[in-house]
Amino acid sequence: MTYDVVVRNGRWFDGTGAPSAQRHLGIRDGRVVEVSAEPLDEAGCPRVIDATGHWVLPGMVDIHTHYDIEVLVQPGLAESLRHGVTTTFLGSCSLSTVHASPSDAGDLFGRVEAIPRPYVVAALEDTRTWTTAGEYVAALERLALGPNIAAFIGHSDLRAARMGLERSTDRAVRPTPAELARIEADLADALDEGFVGMSSQELMFDKLDGEVCRSRTLPSTYAKGRERRRLQRLLRARGRALQGGPDVAKPQSLVRMAFSSCGWGRKPALKVSLLSAADIKAIPMVAHLFPLIARTVNRFGGDFRFQHLPVPFEVYSDGIDLPVFEEFGSGAAALHLSNQIEERRALLGDEDYRRWFRKDYDKKYGPRVWHRDLFDAEITECPDASVVGRTFGQVGVDRGGVHPVDAFLDLVVAHGDKVRWRTTISNHRPEVLDKLTADPGVQLGFSDAGAHLRNMAFYNFGLRLLRRVRDAEAAGAPFMTVEHAVHRITGELADWYGLDAGHLRVGDRADLVVIDPARLDASLDAYAESPVPAFGNLSRMVNRNDATVAAVLVGGEVVVAGGQPTEVVGTRRTGRFLRATG
């Protein structure tokens, strides 16, 4: 038997959680055709990968990205490939590019996901040839896809297209019977084409860009119970998933969305995946509630999961341009003026505004995401070098006891987005992080890849998880096996969403990553930036650990070698659109 690729003598993980073993893999026509304890005949094989001392595992599945724009103009998606991700999901957070006009999509993505609006509009105006979900899938499959693509249809996308952006974000307006029927028909069409489900957002600090409906919340936040139940009924009947983002200011929103998974006599249960299980600094006890809620919902017949990023949630901000400021009034007022620099500067210097901001800052109780502690916000860049390495709180102390808010606003007024700072919002306690990561009511993902260009970078979350699991085992304090960890970021996710991915057995697609476990080291935490050609070479925070990833294959093609994307990436299609089976 001849092979297209042989992966020799690696520690093989099949993605099911079964024990790993030293094996030799033979690949032909994009599939695994041999998994052998004995060396394979390599005669005539054009590519042999020596995996001695390495781990060979299925390509990772990233269930939460915002590549919807980038995939259209830079379809290789090399930033994910080079970290071992071979399947990515589009359409998260109620946002997709299937139906909304280019201008409306710019308003939907620009501010929420920090993808500059002009690039969103231009990408869709240049590439859009579709009007239906099927035509959208066909357009994707004509691209030189690097990884495989799966997709949610976005609830906000559907509402904006069928009601118009203004009517879909007006609290006094409900969809007409004809509009609601059209939204339902569009969802059915997407499910017929193999979309994994629908995403819908109720989070109230995600705001629209542009001028038409600027600073209104996303269209899906205006949907009422009748509309939601009608769409959920269709998802339930098709065995597809609802991805949701509850309103963090209203716990009843989380409870209602979670318990929508329960059948209450209806079969099957609705698959529901909610954002987001996290150990939030601002409300430390809430981390213990997420597993309890998941267990309770599933005990009552649900099929429910929380999404979870299994690494510390560290964010960076240039001045005041960070989405967490949207969660309170004074911060949202400043972001509303993001396109009006002088007006914003005047606002931030106004004493009445500062009094408002200080009042919001000093509210330390109640549901929220940001801890609102400027003593826990380190300045990393600033034209005033004397403040670099200090927190805004410390700067206030140094300046004679100035309130932290005033110290922060003074620097932003003086230097604008040239003052750059960082903080960790959640997942800061290792022992709590381990419990969430191992909990069966939690799905591992939420990388947000492709969005928030200079705010965050979690492309290598899977590698960082594997490092933590290996280190815990070596320290004699394991919280899961490496096999279980691999299963959680590969086969478990693919199986739940009904996709042909995440496994590495005979007959499976040859989507795999070869990792050097000796290089699961501190390099995974290093800060790096790289330009994005698709977005005018704007700089993006990324992860760089090229020595860790020896090789990545998609459909049997080598797309990463020695940590670097190969010439195939972006020039020849290796991935495909994965259709959910339901």
C-alpha positions as CSV (number, residue, x, y, z in Angstrom):
1,M,0.0,0.0,0.0
2,T,1.3,3.5,-0.9
3,Y,0.5,6.6,1.1
4,D,0.4,10.3,0.4
5,V,1.7,11.1,3.9
6,V,3.2,8.9,6.7
7,V,3.3,10.3,10.2
8,R,5.9,8.1,11.9
9,N,6.2,7.0,15.5
10,G,4.3,9.7,17.4
11,R,2.2,9.5,20.5
12,W,-1.2,9.2,18.9
13,F,-4.5,10.5,20.4
14,D,-7.7,9.5,18.5
15,G,-9.9,12.3,19.9
16,T,-12.3,10.0,21.8
17,G,-10.5,10.1,25.1
18,A,-9.2,6.6,24.7
19,P,-5.6,5.8,25.9
20,S,-2.9,7.2,23.7
21,A,-0.2,5.0,22.2
22,Q,2.9,5.1,19.9
23,R,1.6,4.6,16.4
24,H,2.4,5.2,12.7
25,L,-0.3,6.8,10.6
26,G,-0.8,6.3,6.9
27,I,-2.8,8.9,4.9
28,R,-4.2,8.6,1.4
29,D,-6.7,10.8,-0.5
30,G,-7.2,13.0,2.5
31,R,-8.2,10.2,4.9
32,V,-6.5,8.1,7.6
33,V,-6.2,4.7,6.1
34,E,-3.8,3.0,8.6
35,V,-3.0,3.3,12.3
36,S,-0.3,0.8,13.0
37,A,1.8,-0.2,16.0
38,E,4.4,-1.4,13.4
39,P,6.3,0.9,11.0
40,L,4.6,1.4,7.7
41,D,6.1,0.8,4.3
42,E,7.3,4.3,3.3
43,A,8.4,3.3,-0.3
44,G,7.1,5.8,-2.8
45,C,5.5,8.1,-0.1
46,P,6.3,11.7,-1.0
47,R,5.9,13.1,2.6
48,V,7.1,11.4,5.7
49,I,6.8,13.3,9.0
50,D,9.0,12.0,11.8
51,A,6.9,12.5,15.0
52,T,9.3,10.7,17.4
53,G,8.9,12.3,20.8
54,H,5.9,14.3,19.6
55,W,2.1,14.1,20.1
56,V,-0.1,13.5,17.1
57,L,-3.7,14.6,17.7
58,P,-6.8,15.5,15.8
59,G,-6.9,19.1,14.6
60,M,-8.5,21.3,17.2
61,V,-12.1,22.7,16.9
62,D,-12.6,26.4,17.6
63,I,-16.3,26.9,18.3
64,H,-16.3,30.7,18.7
65,T,-14.6,33.0,16.2
66,H,-15.5,36.1,14.2
67,Y,-13.7,35.2,11.0
68,D,-16.9,36.0,9.0
69,I,-15.2,39.0,7.2
70,E,-11.6,37.8,7.1
71,V,-12.5,34.5,5.5
72,L,-13.9,36.3,2.5
73,V,-10.7,38.1,1.6
74,Q,-8.0,36.1,3.4
75,P,-9.4,32.6,3.5
76,G,-6.3,30.7,4.6
77,L,-6.9,31.9,8.2
78,A,-3.3,31.1,8.9
79,E,-3.4,32.4,12.5
80,S,-5.6,29.6,13.6
81,L,-3.9,26.9,11.5
82,R,-0.5,27.7,13.0
83,H,-1.8,26.9,16.4
84,G,-3.3,23.5,15.5
85,V,-6.9,24.6,14.8
86,T,-8.3,22.8,11.7
87,T,-12.0,23.6,12.2
88,T,-13.4,27.0,12.9
89,F,-17.0,28.2,13.5
90,L,-18.4,31.4,12.0
91,G,-21.5,33.3,12.9
92,S,-21.1,33.7,16.7
93,C,-22.9,36.3,18.9
94,S,-25.9,36.7,16.5
95,L,-23.6,38.1,13.8
96,S,-23.2,36.6,10.3
97,T,-22.8,37.8,6.8
98,V,-25.4,35.7,5.0
99,H,-28.3,38.2,4.6
100,A,-27.5,41.6,5.9
101,S,-26.4,44.3,3.5
102,P,-22.7,45.3,3.4
103,S,-23.6,48.6,5.2
104,D,-25.7,46.9,7.9
105,A,-23.0,44.3,8.4
106,G,-20.5,47.1,8.9
107,D,-22.7,48.5,11.7
108,L,-23.2,45.0,13.2
109,F,-19.5,44.0,13.3
110,G,-17.6,47.3,13.5
111,R,-18.0,48.2,17.1
112,V,-18.9,44.9,18.7
113,E,-16.0,43.0,17.3
114,A,-13.6,45.9,16.8
115,I,-13.2,45.1,13.1
116,P,-13.1,48.6,11.5
117,R,-16.3,49.2,9.7
118,P,-14.8,50.3,6.3
119,Y,-13.1,46.9,5.9
120,V,-16.3,45.1,6.7
121,V,-18.3,47.0,4.1
122,A,-15.5,46.8,1.5
123,A,-15.0,43.1,1.9
124,L,-18.7,42.4,1.4
125,E,-19.1,44.8,-1.5
126,D,-16.2,43.2,-3.2
127,T,-17.1,39.5,-2.6
128,R,-20.8,39.1,-2.1
129,T,-22.5,37.0,-4.8
130,W,-25.0,35.3,-2.6
131,T,-28.6,36.0,-1.4
132,T,-29.3,32.6,0.3
133,A,-27.6,30.4,2.7
134,G,-26.9,27.8,0.0
135,E,-25.3,30.4,-2.2
136,Y,-23.2,31.6,0.8
137,V,-22.0,28.0,1.4
138,A,-21.2,27.7,-2.3
139,A,-19.2,30.9,-2.2
140,L,-17.2,29.7,0.8
141,E,-16.4,26.5,-1.0
142,R,-15.0,28.4,-4.0
143,L,-12.5,30.1,-1.7
144,A,-9.0,28.7,-0.8
145,L,-10.1,27.7,2.7
146,G,-7.3,26.8,5.0
147,P,-9.2,25.2,7.9
148,N,-12.6,23.6,7.7
149,I,-15.6,26.0,8.3
150,A,-18.8,25.4,10.2
151,A,-21.3,28.1,10.8
152,F,-24.1,29.5,12.9
153,I,-26.7,31.8,11.2
154,G,-26.9,35.0,13.2
155,H,-30.2,36.2,14.6
156,S,-29.2,39.8,14.3
157,D,-28.2,39.2,10.6
158,L,-31.7,37.7,10.0
159,R,-33.6,40.5,11.7
160,A,-31.6,43.3,10.1
161,A,-32.1,41.8,6.6
162,R,-35.9,41.1,7.0
163,M,-37.0,44.1,9.1
164,G,-34.4,46.7,8.2
165,L,-31.8,47.8,10.7
166,E,-33.8,50.7,12.1
167,R,-37.0,48.8,12.7
168,S,-35.2,45.7,14.0
169,T,-33.6,47.9,16.7
170,D,-36.7,49.9,17.7
171,R,-38.3,48.7,21.0
172,A,-41.7,49.8,19.8
173,V,-41.6,47.5,16.7
174,R,-42.4,43.8,16.4
175,P,-41.9,41.9,13.2
176,T,-45.0,41.6,11.2
177,P,-46.3,38.0,10.6
178,A,-44.8,38.1,7.1
179,E,-41.4,39.3,8.4
180,L,-41.4,36.6,11.2
181,A,-42.3,33.9,8.6
182,R,-39.4,35.1,6.4
183,I,-37.0,35.0,9.4
184,E,-38.1,31.5,10.2
185,A,-37.8,30.4,6.6
186,D,-34.3,31.8,6.4
187,L,-33.3,29.9,9.5
188,A,-34.8,26.7,8.0
189,D,-32.9,27.3,4.8
190,A,-29.6,27.7,6.7
191,L,-30.3,24.5,8.7
192,D,-31.1,22.7,5.4
193,E,-27.6,23.7,4.2
194,G,-25.9,22.3,7.2
195,F,-25.5,25.2,9.5
196,V,-24.9,24.0,13.1
197,G,-27.6,26.3,14.4
198,M,-28.4,29.9,15.3
199,S,-26.6,32.4,17.5
200,S,-28.6,35.0,19.4
201,Q,-27.4,37.7,21.7
202,E,-29.2,39.4,24.6
203,L,-26.1,41.1,26.0
204,M,-26.9,44.8,26.3
205,F,-23.4,46.3,26.0
206,D,-22.8,45.1,22.4
207,K,-23.5,48.3,20.4
208,L,-24.0,49.1,16.8
209,D,-21.5,51.2,14.8
210,G,-22.2,53.6,11.9
211,E,-24.5,56.6,12.0
212,V,-28.0,55.2,11.3
213,C,-28.5,53.3,14.6
214,R,-25.3,54.1,16.4
215,S,-25.1,52.9,20.0
216,R,-28.3,50.9,19.8
217,T,-27.9,47.3,21.0
218,L,-27.8,44.4,18.5
219,P,-31.1,43.5,16.7
220,S,-31.4,40.1,18.5
221,T,-31.7,41.9,21.8
222,Y,-35.1,43.4,20.7
223,A,-36.6,40.0,20.0
224,K,-39.5,39.0,22.3
225,G,-40.5,35.6,23.6
226,R,-42.9,34.6,20.8
227,E,-40.2,35.2,18.2
228,R,-37.5,33.4,20.2
229,R,-39.7,30.4,20.9
230,R,-40.7,30.0,17.3
231,L,-37.1,29.9,16.2
232,Q,-36.1,27.6,19.0
233,R,-38.8,25.2,18.1
234,L,-37.3,24.8,14.6
235,L,-33.8,24.3,16.1
236,R,-35.1,21.7,18.5
237,A,-36.9,19.8,15.7
238,R,-33.7,19.7,13.5
239,G,-31.4,18.8,16.4
240,R,-29.3,21.9,16.0
241,A,-27.8,24.3,18.5
242,L,-28.7,27.7,19.9
243,Q,-25.6,29.7,20.9
244,G,-26.6,32.5,23.2
245,G,-25.3,35.4,25.1
246,P,-27.5,36.3,28.1
247,D,-27.8,39.8,29.5
248,V,-25.2,39.8,32.4
249,A,-27.2,42.6,34.2
250,K,-30.3,40.4,34.4
251,P,-29.7,36.9,35.9
252,Q,-33.2,36.0,34.7
253,S,-32.0,36.2,31.2
254,L,-29.3,33.5,31.8
255,V,-31.8,31.3,33.6
256,R,-34.4,31.6,30.9
257,M,-31.9,30.9,28.1
258,A,-30.4,28.0,30.0
259,F,-33.7,26.3,30.8
260,S,-34.9,26.7,27.2
261,S,-32.8,23.6,26.6
262,C,-35.2,21.5,28.6
263,G,-37.8,19.5,26.7
264,W,-40.6,19.8,29.3
265,G,-42.3,17.0,27.4
266,R,-40.9,18.0,24.0
267,K,-38.3,15.9,22.3
268,P,-35.5,16.2,21.7
269,A,-33.9,18.7,24.1
270,L,-32.7,21.9,22.5
271,K,-29.0,22.1,22.4
272,V,-28.0,25.3,24.1
273,S,-24.4,26.7,24.5
274,L,-24.3,30.0,26.4
275,L,-21.6,32.6,26.9
276,S,-19.7,32.3,29.1
277,A,-18.5,30.3,32.2
278,A,-15.7,32.3,33.7
279,D,-14.0,33.1,37.0
280,I,-14.9,36.8,36.9
281,K,-12.8,39.0,39.2
282,A,-15.7,41.4,39.7
283,I,-18.0,38.6,41.1
284,P,-15.8,35.8,42.4
285,M,-18.5,33.5,43.7
286,V,-20.3,33.3,40.3
287,A,-17.7,30.8,39.0
288,H,-19.2,28.1,41.3
289,L,-22.7,28.7,39.9
290,F,-22.0,27.8,36.3
291,P,-21.4,24.1,36.9
292,L,-24.5,24.0,39.2
293,I,-26.7,25.6,36.6
294,A,-25.5,23.2,33.9
295,R,-26.1,20.2,36.1
296,T,-29.6,21.4,37.1
297,V,-30.7,22.1,33.5
298,N,-29.4,18.7,32.2
299,R,-31.0,16.9,35.2
300,F,-34.3,18.3,34.0
301,G,-33.7,16.8,30.5
302,G,-31.7,19.6,28.9
303,D,-28.7,19.4,26.6
304,F,-26.9,22.4,27.9
305,R,-23.3,23.7,28.0
306,F,-21.5,26.9,28.9
307,Q,-18.7,28.0,26.7
308,H,-15.4,28.7,28.5
309,L,-12.0,30.1,27.6
310,P,-9.6,27.8,29.5
311,V,-6.9,30.4,29.9
312,P,-6.7,33.7,31.8
313,F,-8.8,36.4,30.1
314,E,-6.2,39.1,29.6
315,V,-7.2,42.2,27.6
316,Y,-5.4,45.2,26.3
317,S,-6.9,48.6,25.5
318,D,-5.7,51.7,23.6
319,G,-7.0,54.5,25.7
320,I,-10.7,54.0,26.4
321,D,-11.4,51.8,23.3
322,L,-12.3,48.5,25.1
323,P,-15.8,46.8,24.8
324,V,-16.1,46.4,28.6
325,F,-16.7,50.2,28.9
326,E,-20.0,49.6,27.1
327,E,-21.4,48.0,30.2
328,F,-21.9,51.3,32.1
329,G,-23.4,54.6,31.0
330,S,-20.4,56.9,31.2
331,G,-18.1,54.4,29.3
332,A,-20.7,53.9,26.6
333,A,-21.0,57.6,26.2
334,A,-17.3,57.9,25.4
335,L,-17.4,55.0,23.0
336,H,-20.4,56.6,21.2
337,L,-17.9,59.4,20.3
338,S,-15.2,57.0,19.0
339,N,-15.4,58.6,15.5
340,Q,-15.4,62.2,16.9
341,I,-12.0,62.6,18.5
342,E,-12.2,66.3,19.6
343,E,-15.7,65.8,21.0
344,R,-14.6,62.8,23.0
345,R,-11.6,64.6,24.4
346,A,-13.8,67.5,25.5
347,L,-16.2,65.0,27.1
348,L,-13.5,63.2,29.0
349,G,-12.2,66.5,30.4
350,D,-15.6,67.7,31.5
351,E,-16.0,67.7,35.3
352,D,-19.7,66.7,35.2
353,Y,-18.8,63.7,33.0
354,R,-16.0,62.8,35.3
355,R,-18.3,62.9,38.3
356,W,-20.6,60.5,36.4
357,F,-17.7,58.2,35.5
358,R,-16.5,58.1,39.1
359,K,-20.0,57.2,40.3
360,D,-20.1,54.3,37.8
361,Y,-16.6,53.2,38.7
362,D,-17.3,53.2,42.5
363,K,-20.3,50.8,42.1
364,K,-18.6,47.6,43.2
365,Y,-21.7,45.4,43.4
366,G,-24.0,43.8,40.9
367,P,-23.5,41.8,37.7
368,R,-20.7,43.1,35.5
369,V,-17.7,41.9,33.5
370,W,-15.0,44.4,34.3
371,H,-13.7,44.6,37.9
372,R,-13.5,48.4,37.6
373,D,-10.2,48.5,39.6
374,L,-7.7,50.9,38.0
375,F,-5.1,49.7,40.5
376,D,-5.4,46.5,38.4
377,A,-4.7,48.1,35.1
378,E,-1.0,48.2,34.1
379,I,0.2,50.8,31.6
380,T,2.3,49.1,28.9
381,E,2.9,52.0,26.4
382,C,2.6,55.8,26.7
383,P,4.4,58.9,25.4
384,D,5.0,59.8,29.0
385,A,7.5,57.1,29.8
386,S,7.3,57.8,33.6
387,V,4.0,56.0,33.8
388,V,4.9,52.9,31.9
389,G,4.8,49.8,34.1
390,R,2.6,51.5,36.7
391,T,-1.2,51.2,37.2
392,F,-3.5,54.1,36.8
393,G,-4.2,53.9,40.5
394,Q,-0.5,54.2,41.3
395,V,-0.3,57.2,39.0
396,G,-3.1,58.9,40.9
397,V,-1.3,58.2,44.2
398,D,2.0,59.6,42.7
399,R,0.1,62.8,41.6
400,G,-1.0,63.6,45.1
401,G,-3.9,61.3,45.7
402,V,-5.8,61.9,42.5
403,H,-8.8,59.6,42.0
404,P,-7.9,56.6,39.8
405,V,-10.6,57.7,37.3
406,D,-9.1,61.1,37.0
407,A,-5.6,59.7,36.6
408,F,-6.9,57.5,33.8
409,L,-8.9,60.2,32.0
410,D,-6.1,62.7,32.3
411,L,-3.8,60.4,30.5
412,V,-6.4,59.5,27.8
413,V,-7.1,63.2,27.3
414,A,-3.4,64.0,26.9
415,H,-2.4,61.0,24.8
416,G,-5.5,59.4,23.4
417,D,-5.0,55.9,22.1
418,K,-1.3,56.2,22.6
419,V,-1.7,55.1,26.2
420,R,-2.0,51.3,26.1
421,W,-2.8,49.2,29.2
422,R,-3.7,45.7,30.2
423,T,-5.7,43.8,32.8
424,T,-7.0,40.3,33.5
425,I,-10.8,40.3,33.7
426,S,-11.4,36.6,34.6
427,N,-9.9,33.1,34.9
428,H,-7.1,34.4,37.1
429,R,-7.3,31.7,39.8
430,P,-5.6,28.4,38.6
431,E,-7.5,26.1,40.9
432,V,-10.9,27.5,39.8
433,L,-9.8,27.5,36.2
434,D,-9.0,23.8,36.5
435,K,-12.5,23.0,37.9
436,L,-14.3,24.8,35.1
437,T,-12.1,23.3,32.5
438,A,-12.9,19.7,33.7
439,D,-16.6,20.2,34.2
440,P,-18.8,18.3,31.8
441,G,-21.3,21.1,31.6
442,V,-18.7,23.4,30.0
443,Q,-17.5,23.5,26.4
444,L,-13.9,24.7,25.8
445,G,-13.6,27.5,23.2
446,F,-14.5,31.2,23.0
447,S,-11.3,32.3,21.4
448,D,-12.9,35.2,19.6
449,A,-10.3,34.6,16.8
450,G,-10.4,37.2,14.1
451,A,-11.9,40.0,16.2
452,H,-10.7,42.6,18.7
453,L,-7.5,43.3,16.7
454,R,-5.4,44.7,19.5
455,N,-7.5,43.9,22.5
456,M,-6.9,40.2,23.0
457,A,-5.3,37.1,21.5
458,F,-6.4,33.5,22.4
459,Y,-5.5,31.7,19.2
460,N,-3.4,29.1,21.1
461,F,-5.9,28.4,23.9
462,G,-5.8,24.7,23.1
463,L,-2.0,24.5,23.4
464,R,-2.1,26.4,26.7
465,L,-4.7,23.9,28.0
466,L,-2.5,21.0,27.1
467,R,0.5,22.6,28.8
468,R,-1.5,23.1,32.0
469,V,-2.8,19.5,32.0
470,R,0.7,18.0,31.3
471,D,2.2,20.1,34.1
472,A,-0.5,19.1,36.6
473,E,0.2,15.5,35.8
474,A,3.9,16.0,36.2
475,A,3.3,17.7,39.6
476,G,1.3,14.7,40.8
477,A,-1.9,16.8,40.9
478,P,-3.8,15.9,37.8
479,F,-7.3,17.4,37.2
480,M,-7.8,15.5,33.9
481,T,-5.7,13.3,31.7
482,V,-4.0,14.5,28.5
483,E,-6.3,12.2,26.5
484,H,-9.4,13.8,28.1
485,A,-8.0,17.3,27.4
486,V,-7.5,16.4,23.7
487,H,-11.0,14.9,23.6
488,R,-12.5,18.1,25.0
489,I,-11.0,20.4,22.3
490,T,-11.5,18.0,19.4
491,G,-14.0,15.0,19.3
492,E,-16.3,16.2,22.1
493,L,-17.1,19.4,20.3
494,A,-17.4,17.9,16.9
495,D,-19.8,15.2,18.2
496,W,-22.0,17.6,20.1
497,Y,-22.4,19.8,17.0
498,G,-22.8,16.9,14.6
499,L,-19.7,17.5,12.5
500,D,-17.2,15.2,10.7
501,A,-14.2,16.4,12.6
502,G,-12.3,16.0,15.8
503,H,-11.2,12.4,15.4
504,L,-8.1,10.6,14.1
505,R,-9.1,7.0,13.4
506,V,-9.0,4.8,10.3
507,G,-11.5,6.4,7.9
508,D,-11.5,9.8,9.5
509,R,-10.4,13.0,7.7
510,A,-6.7,13.6,8.0
511,D,-7.0,16.8,9.9
512,L,-4.2,16.6,12.5
513,V,-1.6,18.5,14.4
514,V,1.9,17.3,15.5
515,I,3.0,19.0,18.7
516,D,6.4,19.0,20.5
517,P,5.4,18.6,24.2
518,A,8.8,19.8,25.3
519,R,7.9,23.2,23.7
520,L,4.7,23.5,25.6
521,D,6.5,26.2,27.6
522,A,6.5,29.9,28.4
523,S,6.6,30.8,24.7
524,L,2.9,30.2,24.7
525,D,2.4,33.3,26.8
526,A,4.6,35.7,24.8
527,Y,3.1,38.9,23.4
528,A,3.2,39.3,19.7
529,E,1.6,41.4,16.9
530,S,1.3,40.9,13.2
531,P,-0.2,42.9,10.3
532,V,-3.4,41.8,8.7
533,P,-3.3,42.3,4.9
534,A,-7.1,41.9,4.7
535,F,-7.5,45.0,6.9
536,G,-5.0,47.4,5.4
537,N,-2.1,45.9,7.4
538,L,-3.6,47.0,10.7
539,S,-1.7,45.3,13.5
540,R,-3.3,42.4,15.4
541,M,-2.4,40.8,18.7
542,V,-1.5,37.2,18.0
543,N,0.2,34.2,19.6
544,R,3.6,33.0,18.4
545,N,4.9,29.6,19.5
546,D,6.2,28.2,16.2
547,A,8.6,25.7,17.8
548,T,5.6,24.0,19.5
549,V,3.7,23.1,16.4
550,A,5.8,20.8,14.2
551,A,3.1,20.2,11.5
552,V,-0.6,20.7,10.8
553,L,-2.5,18.8,8.1
554,V,-6.0,19.6,6.8
555,G,-7.5,17.0,4.5
556,G,-4.2,15.2,4.3
557,E,-2.4,18.4,3.0
558,V,0.5,19.9,5.0
559,V,-0.6,23.4,5.8
560,V,1.9,24.2,8.6
561,A,5.5,22.9,8.8
562,G,7.9,23.9,11.5
563,G,5.4,26.4,12.8
564,Q,5.1,28.2,9.5
565,P,2.2,28.2,7.1
566,T,3.2,26.4,3.8
567,E,2.7,27.8,0.3
568,V,-0.6,25.9,0.1
569,V,-2.3,28.2,2.6
570,G,-4.5,30.8,0.9
571,T,-3.6,29.5,-2.6
572,R,-5.3,26.1,-2.6
573,R,-8.4,24.9,-0.8
574,T,-7.6,22.4,1.9
575,G,-10.6,22.9,4.2
576,R,-14.3,22.6,3.4
577,F,-17.6,23.6,4.7
578,L,-18.7,21.1,7.3
579,R,-22.4,20.3,7.3
580,A,-24.0,19.4,10.6
581,T,-25.9,16.2,10.7
582,G,-28.3,17.1,13.5
